[in-house]
Amino acid sequence: MAVVAFGARQAVDVVPVPVDFSVIQFDADRQISMVTEGGVSVPALRHSTGATSTNTANRDNQGGSDTDSDRTED
């Protein structure tokens, strides 16, 4: 039996997808790339993980636990 690297065992053929770069512009006010098609503009990429919430341990705060929330977005 031949030894084959895991990545080679899982490899698949890639089919290229044509991309029309003429619809992508940089929005200097928002500091992100925007895609505009049919008069509608949307962010080119978005990788938000949504809301976050953190609880501190009771021993860190003599008055009890403390919470902190935030949003992770581009």
N, CA and C atoms as an extended XYZ file, in Angstrom:
222
Properties=species:S:1:pos:R:3:atomname:S:1:resname:S:1:resid:I:1 pbc="F F F"
N         0.847       -1.184        0.000 N   MET     1
C         0.000        0.000        0.000 CA  MET     1
C         0.888        1.241        0.000 C   MET     1
N         0.609        2.143       -0.900 N   ALA     2
C         1.389        3.375       -1.001 CA  ALA     2
C         0.890        4.395        0.020 C   ALA     2
N         1.838        5.171        0.545 N   VAL     3
C         1.483        6.234        1.477 CA  VAL     3
C         1.164        7.484        0.664 C   VAL     3
N        -0.034        8.037        0.870 N   VAL     4
C        -0.475        9.220        0.138 CA  VAL     4
C        -0.855       10.283        1.163 C   VAL     4
N        -0.355       11.493        0.968 N   ALA     5
C        -0.661       12.586        1.882 CA  ALA     5
C        -2.166       12.824        1.932 C   ALA     5
N        -2.661       13.186        3.137 N   PHE     6
C        -4.091       13.404        3.330 CA  PHE     6
C        -4.641       14.412        2.325 C   PHE     6
N        -3.947       15.543        2.133 N   GLY     7
C        -4.421       16.581        1.210 CA  GLY     7
C        -4.566       16.051       -0.205 C   GLY     7
N        -3.660       15.163       -0.620 N   ALA     8
C        -3.740       14.590       -1.968 CA  ALA     8
C        -4.925       13.641       -2.081 C   ALA     8
N        -5.256       12.941       -1.001 N   ARG     9
C        -6.405       12.028       -1.024 CA  ARG     9
C        -7.713       12.801       -1.128 C   ARG     9
N        -7.747       14.012       -0.583 N   GLN    10
C        -8.977       14.794       -0.566 CA  GLN    10
C        -9.072       15.794       -1.712 C   GLN    10
N        -8.046       15.863       -2.547 N   ALA    11
C        -8.006       16.858       -3.623 CA  ALA    11
C        -9.095       16.590       -4.666 C   ALA    11
N        -9.642       17.656       -5.214 N   VAL    12
C       -10.641       17.562       -6.276 CA  VAL    12
C       -10.241       18.509       -7.399 C   VAL    12
N       -10.735       18.248       -8.580 N   ASP    13
C       -10.491       19.148       -9.705 CA  ASP    13
C       -11.214       20.459       -9.459 C   ASP    13
N       -10.548       21.544       -9.782 N   VAL    14
C       -11.125       22.876       -9.597 CA  VAL    14
C       -11.639       23.380      -10.937 C   VAL    14
N       -12.870       23.869      -10.927 N   VAL    15
C       -13.455       24.440      -12.133 CA  VAL    15
C       -13.419       25.958      -11.982 C   VAL    15
N       -12.632       26.642      -12.831 N   PRO    16
C       -12.555       28.105      -12.707 CA  PRO    16
C       -13.901       28.768      -12.987 C   PRO    16
N       -14.183       29.817      -12.236 N   VAL    17
C       -15.405       30.584      -12.426 CA  VAL    17
C       -15.008       31.973      -12.898 C   VAL    17
N       -15.498       32.407      -14.053 N   PRO    18
C       -15.136       33.743      -14.528 CA  PRO    18
C       -15.697       34.828      -13.614 C   PRO    18
N       -14.878       35.838      -13.344 N   VAL    19
C       -15.283       36.942      -12.479 CA  VAL    19
C       -15.190       38.232      -13.271 C   VAL    19
N       -16.263       39.014      -13.254 N   ASP    20
C       -16.283       40.309      -13.940 CA  ASP    20
C       -15.822       41.375      -12.949 C   ASP    20
N       -14.535       41.731      -13.008 N   PHE    21
C       -13.972       42.696      -12.076 CA  PHE    21
C       -14.431       44.127      -12.352 C   PHE    21
N       -15.101       44.350      -13.463 N   SER    22
C       -15.562       45.705      -13.768 CA  SER    22
C       -16.707       46.155      -12.854 C   SER    22
N       -17.353       45.207      -12.151 N   VAL    23
C       -18.464       45.559      -11.268 CA  VAL    23
C       -18.003       45.836       -9.834 C   VAL    23
N       -16.696       45.707       -9.576 N   ILE    24
C       -16.163       45.910       -8.226 CA  ILE    24
C       -15.463       47.262       -8.151 C   ILE    24
N       -15.892       48.098       -7.197 N   GLN    25
C       -15.273       49.401       -6.974 CA  GLN    25
C       -14.999       49.560       -5.480 C   GLN    25
N       -13.997       50.389       -5.151 N   PHE    26
C       -13.672       50.673       -3.756 CA  PHE    26
C       -14.465       51.878       -3.292 C   PHE    26
N       -15.183       51.746       -2.194 N   ASP    27
C       -15.942       52.839       -1.604 CA  ASP    27
C       -15.059       53.475       -0.532 C   ASP    27
N       -14.528       54.659       -0.836 N   ALA    28
C       -13.585       55.322        0.075 CA  ALA    28
C       -14.252       55.717        1.394 C   ALA    28
N       -15.539       56.060        1.373 N   ASP    29
C       -16.229       56.441        2.611 CA  ASP    29
C       -16.386       55.248        3.553 C   ASP    29
N       -16.768       54.108        3.006 N   ARG    30
C       -16.976       52.912        3.831 CA  ARG    30
C       -15.699       52.107        4.014 C   ARG    30
N       -14.676       52.395        3.196 N   GLN    31
C       -13.392       51.699        3.241 CA  GLN    31
C       -13.531       50.204        2.958 C   GLN    31
N       -14.422       49.856        1.993 N   ILE    32
C       -14.594       48.472        1.580 CA  ILE    32
C       -14.849       48.427        0.074 C   ILE    32
N       -14.684       47.268       -0.512 N   SER    33
C       -14.998       47.067       -1.922 CA  SER    33
C       -16.485       46.772       -2.061 C   SER    33
N       -17.083       47.354       -3.090 N   MET    34
C       -18.509       47.170       -3.340 CA  MET    34
C       -18.706       46.557       -4.725 C   MET    34
N       -19.730       45.709       -4.863 N   VAL    35
C       -20.127       45.133       -6.138 CA  VAL    35
C       -21.422       45.814       -6.546 C   VAL    35
N       -21.442       46.375       -7.769 N   THR    36
C       -22.638       47.054       -8.261 CA  THR    36
C       -23.120       46.354       -9.523 C   THR    36
N       -24.338       45.825       -9.463 N   GLU    37
C       -24.961       45.183      -10.616 CA  GLU    37
C       -26.417       45.601      -10.663 C   GLU    37
N       -26.871       45.999      -11.817 N   GLY    38
C       -28.263       46.404      -11.989 CA  GLY    38
C       -28.649       47.574      -11.099 C   GLY    38
N       -27.693       48.456      -10.818 N   GLY    39
C       -27.965       49.623       -9.987 CA  GLY    39
C       -27.990       49.349       -8.490 C   GLY    39
N       -27.730       48.114       -8.085 N   VAL    40
C       -27.730       47.753       -6.670 CA  VAL    40
C       -26.297       47.486       -6.228 C   VAL    40
N       -25.878       48.129       -5.124 N   SER    41
C       -24.523       47.941       -4.596 CA  SER    41
C       -24.572       47.168       -3.285 C   SER    41
N       -23.679       46.177       -3.165 N   VAL    42
C       -23.552       45.395       -1.940 CA  VAL    42
C       -22.071       45.231       -1.634 C   VAL    42
N       -21.701       45.008       -0.354 N   PRO    43
C       -20.300       44.765       -0.035 CA  PRO    43
C       -19.780       43.544       -0.793 C   PRO    43
N       -18.544       43.649       -1.309 N   ALA    44
C       -17.970       42.541       -2.073 CA  ALA    44
C       -17.746       41.325       -1.187 C   ALA    44
N       -17.287       41.530        0.016 N   LEU    45
C       -17.033       40.441        0.957 CA  LEU    45
C       -17.518       40.854        2.335 C   LEU    45
N       -17.985       39.887        3.075 N   ARG    46
C       -18.405       40.171        4.438 CA  ARG    46
C       -18.107       38.937        5.273 C   ARG    46
N       -17.411       39.117        6.345 N   HIS    47
C       -17.132       37.967        7.194 CA  HIS    47
C       -17.411       38.288        8.652 C   HIS    47
N       -18.623       38.724        8.889 N   SER    48
C       -19.068       39.013       10.247 CA  SER    48
C       -19.372       37.716       10.964 C   SER    48
N       -19.007       37.664       12.213 N   THR    49
C       -19.398       36.530       13.032 CA  THR    49
C       -20.538       36.922       13.958 C   THR    49
N       -21.065       38.140       13.790 N   GLY    50
C       -22.223       38.573       14.563 CA  GLY    50
C       -21.877       39.074       15.945 C   GLY    50
N       -22.816       38.936       16.837 N   ALA    51
C       -22.658       39.454       18.196 CA  ALA    51
C       -21.765       38.533       19.024 C   ALA    51
N       -20.990       39.136       19.906 N   THR    52
C       -20.173       38.382       20.847 CA  THR    52
C       -20.585       38.770       22.252 C   THR    52
N       -20.363       37.889       23.186 N   SER    53
C       -20.665       38.173       24.583 CA  SER    53
C       -19.632       37.470       25.436 C   SER    53
N       -19.084       38.175       26.419 N   THR    54
C       -18.063       37.618       27.291 CA  THR    54
C       -18.471       37.832       28.732 C   THR    54
N       -18.389       36.785       29.522 N   ASN    55
C       -18.635       36.880       30.959 CA  ASN    55
C       -17.306       36.763       31.688 C   ASN    55
N       -17.046       37.658       32.624 N   THR    56
C       -15.830       37.540       33.419 CA  THR    56
C       -16.092       36.598       34.578 C   THR    56
N       -15.033       36.033       35.085 N   ALA    57
C       -15.174       35.118       36.222 CA  ALA    57
C       -15.523       35.902       37.487 C   ALA    57
N       -16.257       35.280       38.381 N   ASN    58
C       -16.634       35.928       39.635 CA  ASN    58
C       -15.425       36.380       40.432 C   ASN    58
N       -14.349       35.616       40.407 N   ARG    59
C       -13.173       35.974       41.200 CA  ARG    59
C       -12.485       37.234       40.670 C   ARG    59
N       -12.774       37.631       39.402 N   ASP    60
C       -12.184       38.843       38.835 CA  ASP    60
C       -12.899       40.100       39.311 C   ASP    60
N       -14.108       39.932       39.777 N   ASN    61
C       -14.912       41.084       40.164 CA  ASN    61
C       -15.609       40.743       41.481 C   ASN    61
N       -15.238       41.399       42.523 N   GLN    62
C       -15.808       41.077       43.837 CA  GLN    62
C       -17.318       41.294       43.872 C   GLN    62
N       -17.840       42.115       42.980 N   GLY    63
C       -19.271       42.380       42.975 CA  GLY    63
C       -20.074       41.390       42.166 C   GLY    63
N       -19.465       40.376       41.620 N   GLY    64
C       -20.168       39.393       40.797 CA  GLY    64
C       -19.652       39.419       39.375 C   GLY    64
N       -20.213       38.614       38.531 N   SER    65
C       -19.729       38.535       37.156 CA  SER    65
C       -20.108       39.781       36.370 C   SER    65
N       -19.364       40.041       35.337 N   ASP    66
C       -19.552       41.220       34.494 CA  ASP    66
C       -19.669       40.736       33.059 C   ASP    66
N       -20.508       41.345       32.265 N   THR    67
C       -20.656       40.932       30.873 CA  THR    67
C       -20.210       42.045       29.944 C   THR    67
N       -19.757       41.650       28.772 N   ASP    68
C       -19.339       42.585       27.731 CA  ASP    68
C       -19.861       42.044       26.409 C   ASP    68
N       -20.441       42.895       25.581 N   SER    69
C       -20.907       42.443       24.273 CA  SER    69
C       -20.399       43.389       23.203 C   SER    69
N       -20.257       42.859       21.995 N   ASP    70
C       -19.716       43.628       20.885 CA  ASP    70
C       -20.212       42.969       19.596 C   ASP    70
N       -19.950       43.606       18.463 N   ARG    71
C       -20.260       43.020       17.162 CA  ARG    71
C       -18.980       42.969       16.347 C   ARG    71
N       -18.762       41.853       15.668 N   THR    72
C       -17.589       41.721       14.821 CA  THR    72
C       -18.039       41.855       13.368 C   THR    72
N       -17.690       42.953       12.745 N   GLU    73
C       -18.039       43.202       11.349 CA  GLU    73
C       -16.932       43.980       10.670 C   GLU    73
N       -16.941       43.919        9.356 N   ASP    74
C       -16.005       44.717        8.561 CA  ASP    74
C       -16.592       46.099        8.363 C   ASP    74
